């Protein structure tokens, strides 16, 4: 027992050190600026050494492009504005905040939490937040924007540390991004890339979107358990009691009064409005020939999935306006844009931060440094001549490392698949197994990599509850999720393949 306490104290001290050192880093805006400068200088160094490689996507001889050149200098100037306004998460976050912010302003979020979640058993709250994050991945990146702030609100409302709730939500969305109980857009994207690569070797071979389905269902259950236990047994005890004096007033000074009859009636009206809205949307999705269906009547992929963000936005606007009018908070149409503007004001710090983050990520991509790292890693793994299932585990670790530099499930797989699928097919491994191994490594580190464009957003929300929070705080909170998720996911993978269980419908003979 004493050994256990000592181990816990050592682990806590390590996380405290990570937080302390991390928070001594400059302001996140300056940190991304320094990282951008570092990329510029590093691109010049590697380029000057004459390093070249074969691009796995095009098969052409490629080199690292120097940003310290006429072409690089012009790119920096020409792309600065487009890097900022074209940064996909910026538009996504601000769009979603229009709806979420209005719901907060009219009091809908508070009333809903008090009427439902506050009455639920405390032990189920963490599970609910994590599960929402994992299931929410069917909405792709929209879940990154919705779930972590919602988790913080829920935890704060029931007297628990809001940063623990935000961490649980972020872990569910990020660490579990590739897992789900239903086939999602990720399955379509990855299997499409895999099929394209495989058919260059074996024409007619198809990696179906359901080829990892059985394993991912089991993974979803496992991830819910892991993230719940990490939140309650490690993160919350370490964070201790929440101190509201470091938070912004509008976030921590709200008194949760009892829900009155007027608010209850307004909530019921808003829920009715929401059901009517969803019923209308379903008319365009449920019929096989619905206009929001994809080619051949598919739902994944389809216009419904690809346009899920505006669909969710209009849902929030519908229920928020219905609630606001019924509760007497919205008295005229001019109140609606004014409340939405108040919500956007709170995102000013995030907008400033994204300007620097967008430049850093764009420079990293333009210089080809990420591709060079991926190809070099592949060559190393091939050079050490690993055999058996250990080579797949080695591939998982390589993917986790590369994900720190290339954050995008489909983009990174588009770079890695042309290198690794042929390599593993020569060892008689099924392409679906290689794809599955990639998904494990790709998801595990997504919550700690600065290349994740949603890390600045989560950090910005953290600061609303604790102005002292920095990158060190975020990484020290999320690191235990990464370590436990990666380790136990690999264990599940080894058990699954050891018993040769099917990883998807019809995918049984997958080992070399």
ROSESE-924405 format. One record per residue (C-alpha): residue number from 1; residue in one letter; x, y negated, z negated. Coordinates in steps of 0.25 Angstrom, whole numbers. Each point is the difference from the previous one (the first is absolute). Layout:
BEGIN
i:aa:u:v:w
NUM:A:X:Y:Z
...
This chain:
BEGIN
i:aa:u:v:w
1:X:0:0:0
2:X:11:-9:-3
3:X:7:3:13
4:X:-13:-4:7
5:X:-1:-13:-7
6:X:15:-3:3
7:X:-3:4:15
8:X:-11:-10:0
9:X:8:-11:-6
10:X:11:2:10
11:X:-10:0:11
12:X:-7:-13:-6
13:X:14:-6:-1
14:X:4:3:14
15:X:-13:-6:5
16:X:2:-12:-9
17:X:14:-2:6
18:X:-6:1:14
19:X:-10:-11:-3
20:X:10:-9:-7
21:X:10:1:11
22:X:-11:-1:11
23:X:-6:-13:-7
24:X:14:-7:0
25:X:-1:0:15
26:X:-4:-13:7
27:X:-14:-4:2
28:X:-6:10:10
29:X:-1:-11:11
30:X:15:-3:-2
31:X:3:15:-1
32:X:-7:3:14
33:X:8:-12:5
34:X:13:6:-5
35:X:-4:13:6
36:X:-2:-6:14
37:X:14:-7:-1
38:X:6:14:-4
39:X:-7:6:12
40:X:5:-10:9
41:X:15:2:-5
42:X:-1:15:0
43:X:-6:0:14
44:X:13:-8:5
45:X:9:9:-8
46:X:-6:13:6
47:X:-1:-6:14
48:X:15:-4:0
49:X:4:14:-3
50:X:-6:4:13
51:X:-10:11:-6
52:X:-9:6:9
53:X:-11:11:0
54:X:-10:7:8
55:X:-14:-6:-3
56:X:-9:12:-3
57:X:-12:-7:6
58:X:6:-4:14
59:X:12:9:1
60:X:8:-12:4
61:X:14:-4:-6
62:X:-3:-11:-10
63:X:8:-8:-9
64:X:-2:-9:-13
65:X:-4:-14:5
66:X:8:-11:-7
67:X:-8:-12:-5
68:X:13:-8:0
69:X:-1:-2:15
70:X:-6:-9:10
71:X:-11:10:2
72:X:-2:2:-15
73:X:0:-15:-3
74:X:-11:-2:10
75:X:-8:11:-5
76:X:1:-5:-14
77:X:-5:-14:5
78:X:-11:5:10
79:X:-6:11:-9
80:X:0:-8:-14
81:X:-15:-4:2
82:X:-5:12:7
83:X:7:9:-11
84:X:-8:-7:-10
85:X:-14:-2:6
86:X:2:14:7
87:X:3:7:-13
88:X:-12:10:0
89:X:-2:1:-16
90:X:-1:-15:-1
91:X:-13:-1:9
92:X:-5:13:-7
93:X:2:-5:-14
94:X:-6:-14:2
95:X:-12:6:8
96:X:-3:10:-11
97:X:2:-11:-11
98:X:-11:-8:6
99:X:-10:11:-3
100:X:7:4:-13
101:X:2:-14:-5
102:X:-15:-4:3
103:X:-4:13:-8
104:X:9:-5:-12
105:X:-5:-15:1
106:X:-15:4:-1
107:X:2:10:-11
108:X:-3:12:7
109:X:13:8:-3
110:X:-2:-3:-15
111:X:-14:4:0
112:X:2:13:7
113:X:12:4:-9
114:X:-8:-3:-12
115:X:-12:7:5
116:X:7:13:5
117:X:14:2:-3
118:X:0:-5:-14
119:X:-10:10:-4
120:X:8:12:6
121:X:9:8:-9
122:X:14:-7:-1
123:X:7:13:4
124:X:-7:0:14
125:X:4:-15:3
126:X:14:4:4
127:X:-4:12:8
128:X:-11:-9:7
129:X:10:-11:4
130:X:11:10:5
131:X:-11:8:8
132:X:-5:-13:6
133:X:14:-3:5
134:X:2:13:6
135:X:-14:1:6
136:X:1:-14:4
137:X:11:3:10
138:X:-10:4:10
139:X:-2:-15:1
140:X:16:-1:3
141:X:7:-12:-5
142:X:-13:-7:-5
143:X:1:9:-12
144:X:13:-6:-4
145:X:-7:-14:-1
146:X:-12:5:-7
147:X:4:11:-10
148:X:12:-5:-8
149:X:-7:-14:-4
150:X:-13:8:-3
151:X:7:9:-9
152:X:6:-11:-8
153:X:-13:-7:-1
154:X:-7:13:-5
155:X:12:3:-10
156:X:-1:-14:-6
157:X:-15:0:-1
158:X:1:13:-9
159:X:11:-6:-9
160:X:12:8:7
161:X:12:-6:6
162:X:-3:-6:14
163:X:13:3:6
164:X:-2:15:-3
165:X:-13:-1:7
166:X:7:-7:12
167:X:11:11:0
168:X:-10:11:0
169:X:-7:-6:12
170:X:13:-3:7
171:X:5:14:-3
172:X:-13:7:6
173:X:0:-8:12
174:X:16:0:3
175:X:5:13:-6
176:X:-12:7:5
177:X:-1:-8:13
178:X:1:12:9
179:X:-9:10:-8
180:X:-15:0:0
181:X:-12:9:-1
182:X:-5:-4:14
183:X:8:-1:13
184:X:4:-15:1
185:X:7:-9:10
186:X:13:4:-5
187:X:-3:15:5
188:X:-3:-5:14
189:X:12:-9:1
190:X:10:10:-5
191:X:-5:12:8
192:X:-1:-8:12
193:X:15:-4:-1
194:X:3:15:-3
195:X:-8:5:12
196:X:7:-10:9
197:X:14:5:-4
198:X:-3:15:0
199:X:-6:-1:14
200:X:13:-4:5
201:X:6:13:-5
202:X:-12:9:1
203:X:-11:-5:10
204:X:-14:2:-5
205:X:3:1:-15
206:X:-9:-8:-8
207:X:2:-5:-15
208:X:-14:-2:-5
209:X:-4:-11:-9
210:X:-5:11:-10
211:X:13:8:0
212:X:4:-5:-14
213:X:-14:0:-5
214:X:0:11:-10
215:X:13:-4:-6
216:X:-4:-15:-1
217:X:-13:4:-8
218:X:8:7:-10
219:X:10:-12:0
220:X:-11:-10:-3
221:X:-4:8:-12
222:X:14:1:-5
223:X:3:-15:2
224:X:-13:-4:-8
225:X:5:8:-11
226:X:15:-5:1
227:X:-4:-14:1
228:X:-10:0:-11
229:X:10:7:-10
230:X:11:-10:4
231:X:-9:-12:-2
232:X:-5:5:-14
233:X:12:7:-5
234:X:12:-9:5
235:X:-5:-13:6
236:X:-10:-5:-11
237:X:8:4:-12
238:X:12:-7:6
239:X:-8:-13:3
240:X:-6:0:-14
241:X:-11:-10:-3
242:X:-3:-10:10
243:X:3:-15:-3
244:X:-9:-9:7
245:X:8:-13:-3
246:X:9:3:12
247:X:-12:1:10
248:X:-8:-10:8
249:X:-12:-5:-7
250:X:-10:4:10
251:X:5:15:-1
252:X:2:1:-15
253:X:-10:-9:-6
254:X:-13:6:5
255:X:-8:4:-12
256:X:-8:13:3
257:X:-14:-4:-5
258:X:-12:10:0
259:X:-7:1:14
260:X:-13:-8:-1
261:X:-13:3:7
262:X:3:-10:11
263:X:13:6:3
264:X:-5:14:0
265:X:-11:-4:10
266:X:10:-7:9
267:X:9:12:-1
268:X:-11:9:5
269:X:-4:-9:11
270:X:15:-1:5
271:X:0:16:0
272:X:-13:0:8
273:X:6:-10:10
274:X:13:9:0
275:X:-8:12:3
276:X:-8:-7:11
277:X:13:-5:6
278:X:6:14:0
279:X:-12:6:6
280:X:1:-10:12
281:X:15:4:1
282:X:-4:15:0
283:X:-9:-2:12
284:X:12:-3:8
285:X:8:11:-6
286:X:-8:12:-3
287:X:-6:2:14
288:X:9:8:9
289:X:-1:-11:10
290:X:1:-12:-10
291:X:8:-12:5
292:X:10:2:-12
293:X:3:14:4
294:X:13:3:8
295:X:1:7:13
296:X:-7:13:0
297:X:-8:-4:-12
298:X:12:1:-10
299:X:0:-8:-13
300:X:15:2:-2
301:X:5:-7:8
302:X:-11:-10:3
303:X:-4:-15:0
304:X:-6:2:-13
305:X:14:4:-6
306:X:8:-10:7
307:X:-9:-11:-4
308:X:-3:4:-14
309:X:6:-13:-6
310:X:-11:-9:6
311:X:-10:10:-3
312:X:4:0:-15
313:X:1:-15:0
314:X:-14:-2:5
315:X:-5:11:-11
316:X:7:-9:-10
317:X:-6:-13:5
318:X:-14:7:1
319:X:0:5:-14
320:X:7:-13:-6
321:X:-10:-10:7
322:X:-12:9:-5
323:X:5:0:-14
324:X:4:-14:0
325:X:-14:-5:5
326:X:-8:9:-9
327:X:9:-4:-13
328:X:-2:-15:4
329:X:15:-1:2
330:X:-1:-4:14
331:X:-10:-11:2
332:X:3:-5:14
333:X:8:5:12
334:X:12:-9:-3
335:X:3:7:-13
336:X:4:13:8
337:X:12:-6:8
338:X:4:-8:-13
339:X:1:13:-8
340:X:7:7:11
341:X:10:-12:0
342:X:2:2:-15
343:X:4:14:2
344:X:10:-3:11
345:X:6:-11:-8
346:X:5:11:-10
347:X:8:7:12
348:X:9:-12:2
349:X:12:6:-6
350:X:-2:13:8
351:X:-1:-8:13
352:X:13:-7:-3
353:X:7:13:-4
354:X:-5:7:13
355:X:7:-11:8
356:X:14:5:-5
357:X:-4:15:0
358:X:-5:0:14
359:X:13:-6:5
360:X:8:11:-7
361:X:-8:12:5
362:X:0:-6:14
363:X:15:-2:1
364:X:2:14:-5
365:X:-9:6:11
366:X:6:-9:11
367:X:15:3:-4
368:X:-3:16:2
369:X:7:2:-14
370:X:-12:9:-4
371:X:0:9:12
372:X:16:1:-1
373:X:-2:4:-15
374:X:-11:11:4
375:X:9:6:11
376:X:12:0:-8
377:X:-8:7:-11
378:X:-5:10:10
379:X:14:3:5
380:X:5:2:-14
381:X:-10:10:-4
382:X:3:8:13
383:X:15:-1:-2
384:X:-1:7:-14
385:X:-7:12:7
386:X:-11:2:-11
387:X:-8:13:2
388:X:-13:6:-6
389:X:-11:-9:-7
390:X:11:-8:-6
391:X:2:-7:13
392:X:-14:-5:-1
393:X:2:-4:-14
394:X:12:-8:4
395:X:-8:-6:11
396:X:-10:-5:-10
397:X:11:-7:-8
398:X:5:-6:12
399:X:-14:-5:3
400:X:-1:-6:-14
401:X:13:-8:2
402:X:-3:-5:14
403:X:-14:-4:-5
404:X:7:-11:-8
405:X:5:-6:13
406:X:-11:3:10
407:X:-14:-2:-6
408:X:-11:5:9
409:X:-5:14:0
410:X:-2:0:15
411:X:11:-8:5
412:X:10:8:-9
413:X:-5:13:5
414:X:1:-5:15
415:X:15:-2:-3
416:X:2:13:-7
417:X:-9:10:7
418:X:8:0:13
419:X:12:3:-8
420:X:-5:10:-10
421:X:-11:7:7
422:X:9:6:11
423:X:10:3:-11
424:X:-9:8:-9
425:X:-7:7:12
426:X:13:6:4
427:X:0:6:-14
428:X:-14:5:2
429:X:-7:-10:-9
430:X:-14:-4:4
431:X:-1:-15:3
432:X:-12:-1:-9
433:X:9:4:-12
434:X:11:-10:4
435:X:-11:-11:1
436:X:-5:5:-14
437:X:14:-1:-6
438:X:1:-14:6
439:X:-13:-5:-7
440:X:5:5:-13
441:X:13:-9:0
442:X:-7:-11:7
443:X:-10:-2:-10
444:X:8:2:-13
445:X:8:-12:1
446:X:-10:-10:6
447:X:-3:-7:-13
448:X:15:-3:-3
449:X:5:-5:13
450:X:2:-15:3
451:X:-3:3:14
452:X:-15:3:-4
453:X:-7:-13:5
454:X:-10:2:-11
455:X:10:0:-11
456:X:0:-16:0
457:X:-15:1:-1
458:X:0:9:-12
459:X:11:-9:-7
460:X:-8:-12:2
461:X:-12:6:-7
462:X:9:5:-11
463:X:4:-14:-2
464:X:-14:-5:-2
465:X:0:9:-13
466:X:14:-2:-4
467:X:8:-12:5
468:X:13:7:-4
469:X:-2:12:9
470:X:10:1:11
471:X:6:11:10
472:X:6:7:-12
473:X:-13:1:-7
474:X:-7:6:12
475:X:11:10:3
476:X:1:5:-14
477:X:-15:2:-1
478:X:-1:7:13
479:X:13:8:0
480:X:-5:11:-9
481:X:-12:3:10
482:X:11:1:11
483:X:8:10:-8
484:X:-11:9:-5
485:X:-8:0:13
486:X:12:3:8
487:X:5:11:-9
488:X:-13:7:-2
489:X:-4:-2:15
490:X:12:8:4
491:X:-3:11:-11
492:X:-14:1:6
493:X:6:1:14
494:X:10:11:-4
495:X:-12:8:-7
496:X:-9:-2:12
497:X:11:4:10
498:X:5:11:-9
499:X:-14:7:0
500:X:-1:-4:15
501:X:-14:-6:-2
502:X:-6:-7:12
503:X:3:-15:0
504:X:-12:-2:10
505:X:-10:7:7
506:X:7:11:8
507:X:14:-5:-4
508:X:5:13:-7
509:X:13:4:7
510:X:8:-13:-2
511:X:13:5:-6
512:X:13:2:7
